[in-house]
Amino acid sequence: MKILVTGARGFIGKNLVAELRNRHYDEIMEFDTDTKEGLLDSYCKEADFVFHLAGVNRPKEQSEFMQGNFGFTSVLLDTLKKHHNSCPVMLSSSIQAAQNNPYGESKKSGEDLLFEYGKITGARVLVYRFPNVFGKWCKPNYNSAVATFCHNIAHNLPIQVNNPDTVMNLVYIDDLVNELINAIVGKENSNTDGFCYVPVTYTTKLGRIAELIESFRASRVERSIPDMADLFVKKLYSTYLSYLPSDQFSYPLKMNIDQRGSFTEIIRTLDRGQVSVNISKPGITKGNHWHNTKNEKFVVVSGKGLIRFRKVGADDIIDYHVSGEKIEVVDIPVGYTHNIINEGDTDLVTIMWVNEVFNPEKPDTYYLEV
């Protein structure tokens, strides 16, 4: 199948083209402002499906709205007619098309033109009025508050929130792209009014978006993870990370080092506990304590060790030999004193998960030799 994508270098177009290739749509004809004009003719002749994403939203002159959003659409459709190509055509419009402003009027004119084209030619036409779209590769300081906030906060630049109570309707780029690709095979979501839509959208306030993104920056210092059960937060966090400066992908952790080795906390969460890495030198024993409610999971990823358990009040010792050559999880049940011994000649590296963040006022940790 040959797919024509206009506006292929734009935010939505770039994401769409990348995912089409991920899904093995290899015959993609990309058209953008830097494409030779003559290629549009051959592309329209060969296309089996058209994603018309090209448009103008920040022109120097208001007259460019109509030229870019209506004029080029007219050229595209006339070229398809010229070749008697009635393949499906998808149009990227905007919720602004319902507004009485130059941008909205130009988008509405493009919609009307496409609907009329469908009636005349019998082609399947799909018109999407997109709300605010956010995600990776969106240009900051242009027309997206999310992209601007992510970029500026990640680069320690100021942001401006004129009205934190402004309500934002948003769609995530991956959800949008998934909907568009489904449309290729006739599985688009459509309303009774003839418009198509992305089924997954989010409504929130501008102030909350700014607060969340600020918290994402702070999480690198606090070693915390946002609430991934909230799908909007999860997608916004992924978006934020895509704006990190290339020399700041990594961030330091506090290593607690002594003659026995080291202990370093990696991640902490309020509801899912914390993750740390423990390094023990050869011959070293760590632990010899037990917990009432706190429970742990140990995963040795390098070296050879022995994890020993003894139920409080009992005499029998339970041994588990562990090794980076056979990675497995060892649960540390409550009510058992336990330790871990490095039996090898190299450092013993253990990933440790505990079900609660350490609270020095209530450590729930009691010393007792195994």
C-alpha beads as a LAMMPS data file, in Angstrom:
LAMMPS data file: protein, C-alpha beads

370 atoms
369 bonds

1 atom types
1 bond types

-500.0 500.0 xlo xhi
-500.0 500.0 ylo yhi
-500.0 500.0 zlo zhi

Masses

1 110.0

Atoms # bond

1 1 1 0.000 0.000 0.000
2 1 1 1.284 3.452 -0.954
3 1 1 0.532 6.136 1.617
4 1 1 0.881 9.863 1.001
5 1 1 1.538 12.032 4.053
6 1 1 1.455 15.801 3.606
7 1 1 3.072 17.811 6.388
8 1 1 5.340 14.810 6.933
9 1 1 8.012 16.851 8.725
10 1 1 5.582 18.367 11.214
11 1 1 4.870 17.173 14.733
12 1 1 1.999 14.809 13.881
13 1 1 3.445 13.843 10.512
14 1 1 6.834 12.862 11.922
15 1 1 5.234 10.648 14.566
16 1 1 2.829 9.120 12.057
17 1 1 5.526 8.308 9.511
18 1 1 7.719 6.737 12.198
19 1 1 4.903 4.503 13.450
20 1 1 3.814 3.540 9.937
21 1 1 7.337 2.257 9.391
22 1 1 7.255 0.480 12.760
23 1 1 4.165 -1.349 11.509
24 1 1 5.829 -2.234 8.195
25 1 1 4.073 0.245 5.933
26 1 1 7.151 0.749 3.798
27 1 1 5.788 2.657 0.793
28 1 1 5.360 6.082 2.355
29 1 1 5.444 9.199 0.168
30 1 1 6.392 12.177 2.326
31 1 1 5.431 15.662 1.187
32 1 1 6.391 18.844 3.023
33 1 1 7.389 22.438 2.364
34 1 1 10.866 21.394 1.210
35 1 1 9.588 18.700 -1.205
36 1 1 9.817 19.403 -4.929
37 1 1 6.394 20.586 -6.083
38 1 1 6.387 18.272 -9.083
39 1 1 6.389 15.223 -6.834
40 1 1 2.862 15.964 -5.601
41 1 1 1.525 15.034 -9.017
42 1 1 3.118 11.591 -9.063
43 1 1 2.281 11.013 -5.393
44 1 1 -1.414 11.765 -6.006
45 1 1 -1.409 9.408 -8.964
46 1 1 0.011 6.487 -6.959
47 1 1 -1.492 6.992 -3.496
48 1 1 -3.769 4.354 -1.980
49 1 1 -4.428 6.501 1.116
50 1 1 -3.778 10.174 1.881
51 1 1 -3.041 11.668 5.293
52 1 1 -3.391 15.397 4.749
53 1 1 -1.647 16.935 7.741
54 1 1 -0.104 20.008 6.094
55 1 1 -1.425 23.343 7.288
56 1 1 -0.617 26.788 8.617
57 1 1 -1.168 27.839 12.222
58 1 1 1.374 30.600 12.903
59 1 1 1.661 32.690 9.718
60 1 1 3.235 36.116 9.343
61 1 1 0.077 37.402 7.658
62 1 1 -3.532 36.333 8.391
63 1 1 -4.136 35.803 4.678
64 1 1 -1.737 32.860 4.842
65 1 1 -4.274 30.925 6.922
66 1 1 -6.634 30.574 3.994
67 1 1 -3.831 30.025 1.525
68 1 1 -2.240 27.248 3.572
69 1 1 -5.306 25.544 5.050
70 1 1 -7.750 25.921 2.174
71 1 1 -5.605 26.651 -0.869
72 1 1 -3.248 23.695 -0.592
73 1 1 -6.137 21.362 0.239
74 1 1 -7.772 22.491 -2.992
75 1 1 -4.563 21.810 -4.936
76 1 1 -4.251 18.351 -3.387
77 1 1 -7.832 17.361 -4.180
78 1 1 -7.670 18.760 -7.705
79 1 1 -4.541 16.706 -8.330
80 1 1 -6.254 13.543 -7.098
81 1 1 -9.218 14.324 -9.390
82 1 1 -6.859 14.846 -12.306
83 1 1 -5.656 11.249 -11.930
84 1 1 -9.156 9.901 -11.167
85 1 1 -7.785 8.676 -7.861
86 1 1 -10.649 8.284 -5.380
87 1 1 -8.551 6.796 -2.580
88 1 1 -9.494 7.682 1.026
89 1 1 -8.369 11.118 2.244
90 1 1 -7.912 12.067 5.881
91 1 1 -7.834 15.768 6.835
92 1 1 -6.221 17.194 9.962
93 1 1 -8.508 19.987 11.164
94 1 1 -8.857 21.652 14.545
95 1 1 -11.446 22.369 17.222
96 1 1 -10.814 25.981 16.202
97 1 1 -12.851 25.261 13.049
98 1 1 -15.938 25.962 15.139
99 1 1 -14.626 29.422 16.088
100 1 1 -15.102 32.705 14.259
101 1 1 -11.451 33.625 13.690
102 1 1 -9.163 33.594 10.639
103 1 1 -7.520 30.297 11.595
104 1 1 -10.837 28.604 12.396
105 1 1 -12.459 29.891 9.237
106 1 1 -9.608 28.558 7.103
107 1 1 -9.880 25.139 8.750
108 1 1 -13.663 25.102 8.307
109 1 1 -13.245 25.949 4.614
110 1 1 -10.870 23.009 4.215
111 1 1 -13.365 20.692 5.891
112 1 1 -16.220 21.827 3.659
113 1 1 -14.063 21.379 0.598
114 1 1 -13.183 17.809 1.545
115 1 1 -16.765 16.840 2.367
116 1 1 -17.879 18.200 -1.005
117 1 1 -15.033 16.317 -2.691
118 1 1 -16.275 13.105 -1.095
119 1 1 -19.793 13.664 -2.403
120 1 1 -18.574 14.347 -5.934
121 1 1 -16.002 11.563 -6.228
122 1 1 -17.393 8.927 -3.872
123 1 1 -14.067 8.855 -2.042
124 1 1 -14.059 7.996 1.648
125 1 1 -13.160 11.182 3.519
126 1 1 -12.209 11.466 7.162
127 1 1 -12.108 14.815 8.957
128 1 1 -10.587 15.045 12.433
129 1 1 -10.924 18.140 14.605
130 1 1 -7.948 17.697 16.882
131 1 1 -7.777 19.331 20.318
132 1 1 -4.372 20.206 21.787
133 1 1 -1.940 17.433 20.889
134 1 1 1.065 16.684 23.105
135 1 1 3.974 14.281 22.951
136 1 1 7.559 13.891 21.758
137 1 1 8.955 16.008 18.908
138 1 1 6.492 18.890 19.333
139 1 1 8.147 22.274 18.805
140 1 1 8.407 24.329 22.030
141 1 1 7.734 28.059 22.295
142 1 1 5.511 27.854 19.244
143 1 1 1.859 26.870 19.715
144 1 1 1.879 24.143 22.381
145 1 1 1.816 25.016 26.078
146 1 1 2.792 21.448 27.013
147 1 1 5.826 21.457 24.716
148 1 1 6.889 24.898 25.972
149 1 1 6.495 23.959 29.639
150 1 1 8.377 20.675 29.166
151 1 1 11.235 22.311 27.277
152 1 1 11.609 25.309 29.569
153 1 1 11.349 23.406 32.833
154 1 1 13.786 20.738 31.600
155 1 1 16.223 23.516 30.642
156 1 1 15.697 25.479 33.898
157 1 1 13.993 28.319 32.027
158 1 1 10.976 30.240 33.351
159 1 1 7.416 29.492 32.255
160 1 1 4.420 31.799 32.187
161 1 1 0.967 30.654 33.298
162 1 1 -1.444 33.505 32.641
163 1 1 -4.510 31.719 33.984
164 1 1 -3.965 28.427 35.836
165 1 1 -7.716 27.695 35.679
166 1 1 -7.734 27.589 31.876
167 1 1 -9.276 24.249 30.873
168 1 1 -7.252 22.250 28.356
169 1 1 -8.564 19.416 26.200
170 1 1 -5.676 17.249 25.100
171 1 1 -4.865 14.137 23.103
172 1 1 -1.592 12.218 23.302
173 1 1 0.318 11.783 20.069
174 1 1 0.509 7.968 20.289
175 1 1 -3.264 7.697 20.774
176 1 1 -3.806 10.003 17.812
177 1 1 -1.403 8.087 15.577
178 1 1 -2.991 4.776 16.548
179 1 1 -6.404 6.141 15.534
180 1 1 -5.068 7.356 12.174
181 1 1 -3.440 4.036 11.361
182 1 1 -6.643 2.203 12.279
183 1 1 -8.410 4.443 9.765
184 1 1 -6.354 2.934 6.947
185 1 1 -8.275 -0.315 7.357
186 1 1 -11.636 1.332 8.011
187 1 1 -11.547 1.116 11.802
188 1 1 -11.737 4.841 12.503
189 1 1 -13.992 6.255 15.202
190 1 1 -16.665 8.523 13.735
191 1 1 -19.585 10.593 14.977
192 1 1 -23.045 10.876 13.449
193 1 1 -22.120 14.367 12.232
194 1 1 -19.546 12.903 9.874
195 1 1 -16.457 13.887 11.858
196 1 1 -13.923 11.382 13.161
197 1 1 -12.326 11.549 16.593
198 1 1 -9.587 10.130 18.786
199 1 1 -11.346 8.107 21.510
200 1 1 -8.815 8.825 24.275
201 1 1 -8.708 12.473 25.374
202 1 1 -7.886 14.280 28.616
203 1 1 -9.360 17.400 30.214
204 1 1 -7.363 19.235 32.858
205 1 1 -6.339 22.714 33.913
206 1 1 -3.280 24.563 32.687
207 1 1 -2.071 25.087 36.248
208 1 1 -2.120 21.357 36.949
209 1 1 -0.061 20.676 33.832
210 1 1 2.578 23.154 34.971
211 1 1 2.612 21.696 38.499
212 1 1 2.986 18.153 37.198
213 1 1 5.891 19.032 34.931
214 1 1 7.610 20.906 37.782
215 1 1 7.165 17.759 39.903
216 1 1 8.782 15.670 37.173
217 1 1 11.916 17.794 37.397
218 1 1 11.894 17.500 41.195
219 1 1 11.464 13.707 40.988
220 1 1 15.027 13.331 39.732
221 1 1 16.267 14.903 42.972
222 1 1 13.762 13.115 45.180
223 1 1 14.323 9.765 43.394
224 1 1 10.551 9.475 43.057
225 1 1 8.334 8.208 40.256
226 1 1 5.042 9.869 39.255
227 1 1 1.728 8.032 39.583
228 1 1 1.841 5.758 36.544
229 1 1 -1.687 4.503 37.275
230 1 1 -2.910 7.905 36.036
231 1 1 -2.610 7.533 32.260
232 1 1 -2.444 11.276 31.638
233 1 1 0.397 11.643 34.154
234 1 1 2.171 8.647 32.603
235 1 1 1.994 10.147 29.095
236 1 1 2.902 13.641 30.247
237 1 1 5.946 12.260 32.093
238 1 1 7.091 10.437 28.949
239 1 1 6.663 13.694 27.039
240 1 1 8.713 15.636 29.600
241 1 1 11.626 13.202 29.423
242 1 1 11.837 13.687 25.641
243 1 1 12.739 17.353 26.249
244 1 1 15.690 16.716 28.567
245 1 1 18.944 18.330 27.401
246 1 1 21.171 15.704 25.799
247 1 1 23.857 16.215 28.463
248 1 1 21.405 15.705 31.328
249 1 1 19.929 12.260 30.698
250 1 1 21.743 10.977 33.797
251 1 1 21.522 12.283 37.352
252 1 1 23.526 11.426 40.482
253 1 1 22.483 9.166 43.336
254 1 1 23.751 9.189 46.908
255 1 1 25.981 6.170 47.496
256 1 1 26.317 5.165 51.160
257 1 1 29.811 3.649 51.158
258 1 1 31.796 1.922 53.904
259 1 1 34.392 -0.856 54.141
260 1 1 31.695 -3.495 53.546
261 1 1 30.590 -2.078 50.187
262 1 1 27.773 0.343 49.383
263 1 1 24.018 0.859 49.477
264 1 1 22.302 3.190 47.016
265 1 1 18.625 4.064 46.799
266 1 1 17.456 4.331 43.172
267 1 1 13.692 4.882 43.248
268 1 1 11.122 5.620 45.940
269 1 1 7.336 5.768 45.633
270 1 1 4.581 6.442 48.139
271 1 1 2.504 3.410 47.172
272 1 1 4.933 0.894 45.646
273 1 1 7.921 1.078 47.964
274 1 1 11.520 1.730 46.988
275 1 1 14.267 0.096 44.930
276 1 1 17.953 0.095 45.858
277 1 1 21.202 -1.548 44.830
278 1 1 23.390 -3.181 47.465
279 1 1 27.057 -4.040 46.831
280 1 1 28.892 -6.334 49.248
281 1 1 32.620 -6.974 49.251
282 1 1 33.892 -10.612 49.322
283 1 1 33.339 -12.289 52.683
284 1 1 31.017 -9.576 53.954
285 1 1 27.722 -10.312 55.707
286 1 1 24.937 -7.750 55.702
287 1 1 21.563 -7.783 57.421
288 1 1 20.919 -9.845 60.539
289 1 1 17.562 -8.197 61.220
290 1 1 13.859 -8.869 60.849
291 1 1 10.631 -6.930 60.200
292 1 1 7.025 -7.012 61.420
293 1 1 5.303 -5.672 58.305
294 1 1 8.066 -4.497 56.006
295 1 1 8.844 -7.070 53.307
296 1 1 11.556 -7.210 50.674
297 1 1 12.616 -8.905 47.460
298 1 1 16.300 -9.606 46.734
299 1 1 17.666 -10.179 43.233
300 1 1 21.369 -10.971 42.908
301 1 1 22.565 -9.803 39.487
302 1 1 26.318 -10.315 39.850
303 1 1 28.512 -12.483 42.047
304 1 1 27.740 -15.418 44.331
305 1 1 25.984 -15.212 47.653
306 1 1 24.047 -16.939 50.396
307 1 1 20.791 -15.618 51.843
308 1 1 20.020 -17.136 55.243
309 1 1 16.746 -17.098 57.190
310 1 1 15.697 -18.053 60.694
311 1 1 12.179 -17.691 61.987
312 1 1 12.121 -15.551 65.114
313 1 1 11.954 -17.891 68.120
314 1 1 13.060 -20.945 66.108
315 1 1 16.451 -22.632 65.667
316 1 1 16.322 -23.974 62.080
317 1 1 18.290 -21.989 59.491
318 1 1 17.119 -21.879 55.880
319 1 1 19.768 -21.349 53.188
320 1 1 19.302 -19.980 49.661
321 1 1 22.372 -19.910 47.422
322 1 1 22.084 -17.141 44.836
323 1 1 24.126 -16.106 41.825
324 1 1 24.179 -13.640 38.961
325 1 1 24.460 -16.695 36.708
326 1 1 20.893 -17.655 37.645
327 1 1 18.888 -14.517 38.303
328 1 1 15.881 -15.128 40.525
329 1 1 13.784 -13.323 43.121
330 1 1 14.073 -14.263 46.767
331 1 1 11.204 -13.039 48.939
332 1 1 12.077 -11.912 52.461
333 1 1 9.033 -12.804 54.594
334 1 1 8.161 -10.897 57.756
335 1 1 9.006 -12.564 61.061
336 1 1 12.260 -14.084 59.734
337 1 1 15.626 -12.662 60.639
338 1 1 17.832 -12.751 57.556
339 1 1 21.208 -11.838 56.149
340 1 1 23.096 -11.988 52.865
341 1 1 26.684 -13.217 52.629
342 1 1 29.099 -12.685 49.748
343 1 1 30.539 -16.149 49.086
344 1 1 32.487 -15.194 45.950
345 1 1 35.745 -13.501 45.046
346 1 1 34.089 -10.455 43.441
347 1 1 31.538 -7.876 44.515
348 1 1 28.066 -9.228 45.188
349 1 1 25.514 -6.929 43.527
350 1 1 21.918 -7.211 44.731
351 1 1 18.848 -5.283 43.620
352 1 1 16.569 -4.838 46.625
353 1 1 12.892 -3.861 46.656
354 1 1 11.076 -3.006 49.876
355 1 1 7.340 -2.405 50.114
356 1 1 7.597 0.923 51.934
357 1 1 9.821 3.979 51.899
358 1 1 12.222 4.018 54.837
359 1 1 10.860 5.974 57.806
360 1 1 13.545 6.670 60.437
361 1 1 10.839 7.309 63.045
362 1 1 9.333 3.882 62.417
363 1 1 12.005 1.727 60.753
364 1 1 10.348 -1.635 61.559
365 1 1 13.838 -3.201 61.626
366 1 1 15.066 -5.255 64.603
367 1 1 18.590 -6.588 64.992
368 1 1 18.872 -10.357 65.484
369 1 1 21.663 -12.690 64.407
370 1 1 20.573 -15.452 62.054

Bonds

1 1 1 2
2 1 2 3
3 1 3 4
4 1 4 5
5 1 5 6
6 1 6 7
7 1 7 8
8 1 8 9
9 1 9 10
10 1 10 11
11 1 11 12
12 1 12 13
13 1 13 14
14 1 14 15
15 1 15 16
16 1 16 17
17 1 17 18
18 1 18 19
19 1 19 20
20 1 20 21
21 1 21 22
22 1 22 23
23 1 23 24
24 1 24 25
25 1 25 26
26 1 26 27
27 1 27 28
28 1 28 29
29 1 29 30
30 1 30 31
31 1 31 32
32 1 32 33
33 1 33 34
34 1 34 35
35 1 35 36
36 1 36 37
37 1 37 38
38 1 38 39
39 1 39 40
40 1 40 41
41 1 41 42
42 1 42 43
43 1 43 44
44 1 44 45
45 1 45 46
46 1 46 47
47 1 47 48
48 1 48 49
49 1 49 50
50 1 50 51
51 1 51 52
52 1 52 53
53 1 53 54
54 1 54 55
55 1 55 56
56 1 56 57
57 1 57 58
58 1 58 59
59 1 59 60
60 1 60 61
61 1 61 62
62 1 62 63
63 1 63 64
64 1 64 65
65 1 65 66
66 1 66 67
67 1 67 68
68 1 68 69
69 1 69 70
70 1 70 71
71 1 71 72
72 1 72 73
73 1 73 74
74 1 74 75
75 1 75 76
76 1 76 77
77 1 77 78
78 1 78 79
79 1 79 80
80 1 80 81
81 1 81 82
82 1 82 83
83 1 83 84
84 1 84 85
85 1 85 86
86 1 86 87
87 1 87 88
88 1 88 89
89 1 89 90
90 1 90 91
91 1 91 92
92 1 92 93
93 1 93 94
94 1 94 95
95 1 95 96
96 1 96 97
97 1 97 98
98 1 98 99
99 1 99 100
100 1 100 101
101 1 101 102
102 1 102 103
103 1 103 104
104 1 104 105
105 1 105 106
106 1 106 107
107 1 107 108
108 1 108 109
109 1 109 110
110 1 110 111
111 1 111 112
112 1 112 113
113 1 113 114
114 1 114 115
115 1 115 116
116 1 116 117
117 1 117 118
118 1 118 119
119 1 119 120
120 1 120 121
121 1 121 122
122 1 122 123
123 1 123 124
124 1 124 125
125 1 125 126
126 1 126 127
127 1 127 128
128 1 128 129
129 1 129 130
130 1 130 131
131 1 131 132
132 1 132 133
133 1 133 134
134 1 134 135
135 1 135 136
136 1 136 137
137 1 137 138
138 1 138 139
139 1 139 140
140 1 140 141
141 1 141 142
142 1 142 143
143 1 143 144
144 1 144 145
145 1 145 146
146 1 146 147
147 1 147 148
148 1 148 149
149 1 149 150
150 1 150 151
151 1 151 152
152 1 152 153
153 1 153 154
154 1 154 155
155 1 155 156
156 1 156 157
157 1 157 158
158 1 158 159
159 1 159 160
160 1 160 161
161 1 161 162
162 1 162 163
163 1 163 164
164 1 164 165
165 1 165 166
166 1 166 167
167 1 167 168
168 1 168 169
169 1 169 170
170 1 170 171
171 1 171 172
172 1 172 173
173 1 173 174
174 1 174 175
175 1 175 176
176 1 176 177
177 1 177 178
178 1 178 179
179 1 179 180
180 1 180 181
181 1 181 182
182 1 182 183
183 1 183 184
184 1 184 185
185 1 185 186
186 1 186 187
187 1 187 188
188 1 188 189
189 1 189 190
190 1 190 191
191 1 191 192
192 1 192 193
193 1 193 194
194 1 194 195
195 1 195 196
196 1 196 197
197 1 197 198
198 1 198 199
199 1 199 200
200 1 200 201
201 1 201 202
202 1 202 203
203 1 203 204
204 1 204 205
205 1 205 206
206 1 206 207
207 1 207 208
208 1 208 209
209 1 209 210
210 1 210 211
211 1 211 212
212 1 212 213
213 1 213 214
214 1 214 215
215 1 215 216
216 1 216 217
217 1 217 218
218 1 218 219
219 1 219 220
220 1 220 221
221 1 221 222
222 1 222 223
223 1 223 224
224 1 224 225
225 1 225 226
226 1 226 227
227 1 227 228
228 1 228 229
229 1 229 230
230 1 230 231
231 1 231 232
232 1 232 233
233 1 233 234
234 1 234 235
235 1 235 236
236 1 236 237
237 1 237 238
238 1 238 239
239 1 239 240
240 1 240 241
241 1 241 242
242 1 242 243
243 1 243 244
244 1 244 245
245 1 245 246
246 1 246 247
247 1 247 248
248 1 248 249
249 1 249 250
250 1 250 251
251 1 251 252
252 1 252 253
253 1 253 254
254 1 254 255
255 1 255 256
256 1 256 257
257 1 257 258
258 1 258 259
259 1 259 260
260 1 260 261
261 1 261 262
262 1 262 263
263 1 263 264
264 1 264 265
265 1 265 266
266 1 266 267
267 1 267 268
268 1 268 269
269 1 269 270
270 1 270 271
271 1 271 272
272 1 272 273
273 1 273 274
274 1 274 275
275 1 275 276
276 1 276 277
277 1 277 278
278 1 278 279
279 1 279 280
280 1 280 281
281 1 281 282
282 1 282 283
283 1 283 284
284 1 284 285
285 1 285 286
286 1 286 287
287 1 287 288
288 1 288 289
289 1 289 290
290 1 290 291
291 1 291 292
292 1 292 293
293 1 293 294
294 1 294 295
295 1 295 296
296 1 296 297
297 1 297 298
298 1 298 299
299 1 299 300
300 1 300 301
301 1 301 302
302 1 302 303
303 1 303 304
304 1 304 305
305 1 305 306
306 1 306 307
307 1 307 308
308 1 308 309
309 1 309 310
310 1 310 311
311 1 311 312
312 1 312 313
313 1 313 314
314 1 314 315
315 1 315 316
316 1 316 317
317 1 317 318
318 1 318 319
319 1 319 320
320 1 320 321
321 1 321 322
322 1 322 323
323 1 323 324
324 1 324 325
325 1 325 326
326 1 326 327
327 1 327 328
328 1 328 329
329 1 329 330
330 1 330 331
331 1 331 332
332 1 332 333
333 1 333 334
334 1 334 335
335 1 335 336
336 1 336 337
337 1 337 338
338 1 338 339
339 1 339 340
340 1 340 341
341 1 341 342
342 1 342 343
343 1 343 344
344 1 344 345
345 1 345 346
346 1 346 347
347 1 347 348
348 1 348 349
349 1 349 350
350 1 350 351
351 1 351 352
352 1 352 353
353 1 353 354
354 1 354 355
355 1 355 356
356 1 356 357
357 1 357 358
358 1 358 359
359 1 359 360
360 1 360 361
361 1 361 362
362 1 362 363
363 1 363 364
364 1 364 365
365 1 365 366
366 1 366 367
367 1 367 368
368 1 368 369
369 1 369 370
